[in-house]
Amino acid sequence: MHQRNAIEGTISELTRNGMRRTRYRGLAKTRLANYFHGVACNIRRWLRLLAWVSVPKSGNVKTRGFFSGMAGAAAAV
């Protein structure tokens, strides 16, 4: 039962973001579109994770380098 709970959130996220219907006809093109939806979902999750990691834990700590601009990028997604 626990595995079902884990996958239902992912399926819900994908259907809310355009995977309910496809604009293509044919199994090969539909499969490719579904792969792209999955990639887009993973990129969104990755950006949210980077934004969460880059937030300083206390007010005195500043992030530098690669993580400094990611909070704004994740908010735009």
Backbone bond lengths (Angstrom), bond angles and torsions (degrees), N, CA, C in turn:
res aa  C-N    CA-C-N  psi(-1)  N-CA   C-N-CA  omega(-1)  CA-C   N-CA-C  phi
1 M - - - 1.450 - - 1.522 110.98 -
2 H 1.321 117.78 -28.37 1.451 119.85 -177.45 1.516 112.22 -71.00
3 Q 1.328 117.79 -34.12 1.454 119.56 178.54 1.524 110.43 -66.04
4 R 1.306 117.41 -36.22 1.449 120.36 178.76 1.527 110.17 -63.42
5 N 1.303 117.14 -41.12 1.459 120.26 178.68 1.521 110.83 -62.84
6 A 1.317 117.45 -35.42 1.460 120.80 -178.51 1.518 111.62 -70.19
7 I 1.318 118.83 -37.74 1.450 121.13 -175.70 1.527 111.65 -83.49
8 E 1.317 118.92 -25.01 1.461 120.34 -177.21 1.522 112.00 -64.76
9 G 1.318 117.55 -35.01 1.456 120.08 177.22 1.516 111.50 -66.08
10 T 1.323 116.91 -39.54 1.458 121.37 179.10 1.523 110.74 -67.10
11 I 1.319 117.28 -44.24 1.463 120.51 178.54 1.518 110.29 -63.25
12 S 1.318 117.38 -40.58 1.458 120.90 177.60 1.517 111.58 -62.40
13 E 1.320 116.77 -42.86 1.467 120.41 179.34 1.524 111.21 -63.87
14 L 1.318 116.77 -41.06 1.463 120.13 179.83 1.526 111.65 -67.67
15 T 1.330 118.52 -40.58 1.464 119.75 -179.51 1.525 111.22 -69.92
16 R 1.320 117.73 -32.05 1.465 119.47 177.05 1.518 112.06 -70.93
17 N 1.335 117.61 -21.93 1.455 121.36 -176.80 1.518 112.81 -107.92
18 G 1.318 118.38 30.59 1.450 120.77 168.54 1.505 117.79 104.10
19 M 1.311 119.97 5.81 1.455 119.04 -177.42 1.524 112.32 -94.86
20 R 1.303 117.79 3.45 1.462 119.64 178.95 1.524 110.88 -67.02
21 R 1.313 116.14 -41.09 1.470 121.16 178.84 1.511 109.47 -129.92
22 T 1.308 115.76 153.33 1.451 120.26 178.36 1.521 109.66 -115.74
23 R 1.300 116.48 154.40 1.454 120.44 179.35 1.513 112.19 -94.63
24 Y 1.325 116.56 0.79 1.458 120.71 -175.26 1.519 110.92 -110.14
25 R 1.327 115.73 153.99 1.459 121.91 174.40 1.519 108.21 -109.40
26 G 1.293 114.93 140.35 1.455 119.78 -179.57 1.513 110.60 106.05
27 L 1.311 113.91 145.08 1.458 119.77 -174.92 1.520 112.60 -68.20
28 A 1.325 117.96 -40.35 1.467 120.68 -176.94 1.521 111.34 -64.86
29 K 1.340 116.95 -45.19 1.474 119.79 -179.39 1.521 111.43 -70.06
30 T 1.331 117.10 -35.71 1.460 120.46 177.52 1.521 110.44 -66.91
31 R 1.327 117.04 -40.55 1.461 120.95 177.95 1.524 110.41 -61.96
32 L 1.325 117.06 -43.52 1.459 121.14 178.55 1.529 111.12 -62.96
33 A 1.331 117.13 -41.66 1.465 120.56 177.37 1.523 111.08 -62.32
34 N 1.335 116.87 -38.82 1.466 120.09 178.14 1.518 111.39 -66.37
35 Y 1.339 117.10 -37.34 1.463 119.63 175.27 1.523 111.09 -61.69
36 F 1.329 116.48 -42.18 1.468 119.97 179.41 1.523 111.52 -65.92
37 H 1.333 117.43 -36.50 1.470 119.76 175.48 1.527 110.63 -62.81
38 G 1.319 116.57 -41.29 1.462 120.14 178.21 1.518 112.09 -64.87
39 V 1.332 116.66 -40.36 1.469 120.50 177.84 1.520 110.32 -63.72
40 A 1.326 117.34 -43.56 1.466 120.85 179.47 1.528 110.75 -62.91
41 C 1.317 117.01 -39.74 1.470 121.12 177.84 1.524 110.48 -63.22
42 N 1.333 117.34 -42.92 1.457 120.69 179.57 1.521 112.08 -67.28
43 I 1.327 117.63 -36.79 1.467 120.30 177.40 1.521 110.46 -65.34
44 R 1.341 116.55 -42.57 1.469 119.66 177.01 1.516 111.18 -60.05
45 R 1.322 117.24 -43.02 1.460 120.54 178.57 1.520 111.33 -64.98
46 W 1.333 116.48 -39.49 1.459 121.16 179.70 1.527 110.72 -63.80
47 L 1.338 117.09 -42.55 1.465 119.91 178.76 1.520 111.61 -66.00
48 R 1.336 116.79 -38.85 1.461 119.38 176.68 1.521 111.06 -64.18
49 L 1.324 116.78 -39.39 1.466 120.51 177.99 1.520 111.18 -65.06
50 L 1.327 117.22 -43.24 1.459 120.02 178.65 1.529 111.36 -64.16
51 A 1.317 117.06 -38.44 1.461 119.53 177.68 1.521 110.66 -65.59
52 W 1.321 116.60 -38.41 1.457 119.93 179.93 1.521 110.58 -68.92
53 V 1.327 117.28 -39.25 1.465 121.03 -179.99 1.521 110.77 -69.05
54 S 1.322 117.39 -34.67 1.459 120.37 -174.45 1.526 113.17 -79.57
55 V 1.323 119.20 -11.19 1.461 120.99 178.34 1.518 108.19 -72.59
56 P 1.338 117.52 125.06 1.470 119.23 -179.27 1.524 111.28 -65.15
57 K 1.326 115.18 144.85 1.465 120.52 -179.16 1.521 112.04 -75.42
58 S 1.341 117.23 -30.87 1.458 120.51 175.93 1.523 108.30 -125.87
59 G 1.295 117.15 166.54 1.452 121.34 -175.83 1.519 114.46 -69.72
60 N 1.319 119.26 -18.76 1.457 121.81 -175.44 1.530 113.77 -89.78
61 V 1.317 117.99 -14.30 1.461 121.41 -175.49 1.523 109.43 -89.99
62 K 1.342 116.85 131.60 1.451 121.32 177.11 1.526 108.96 -115.69
63 T 1.326 115.82 140.72 1.455 119.18 177.35 1.517 108.84 -91.67
64 R 1.311 115.94 149.25 1.456 121.21 -179.02 1.512 109.83 -132.28
65 G 1.299 115.09 165.18 1.457 120.92 173.03 1.512 112.84 77.08
66 F 1.307 116.15 -134.84 1.452 122.76 -172.75 1.521 112.55 -62.67
67 F 1.323 118.42 -39.23 1.448 121.79 -174.84 1.529 113.93 -78.88
68 S 1.330 118.60 -9.20 1.460 119.31 -173.68 1.518 113.09 -68.22
69 G 1.307 119.31 -34.15 1.460 120.75 -177.86 1.508 115.07 -99.60
70 M 1.312 118.75 2.32 1.453 121.14 -173.58 1.519 113.19 -77.27
71 A 1.302 119.87 -23.90 1.460 120.97 -179.29 1.522 110.31 -63.82
72 G 1.301 118.48 -40.69 1.454 121.60 177.59 1.517 112.33 -69.51
73 A 1.320 117.16 -34.44 1.464 121.06 179.58 1.530 110.62 -69.08
74 A 1.305 117.28 -38.78 1.459 120.15 -179.90 1.516 110.82 -72.40
75 A 1.311 118.75 -31.21 1.463 120.90 178.89 1.522 110.55 -69.20
76 A 1.318 117.07 -28.79 1.470 120.94 -179.45 1.519 111.49 -75.23
77 V 1.326 117.78 -18.98 1.472 120.81 -176.19 1.463 110.39 -84.01
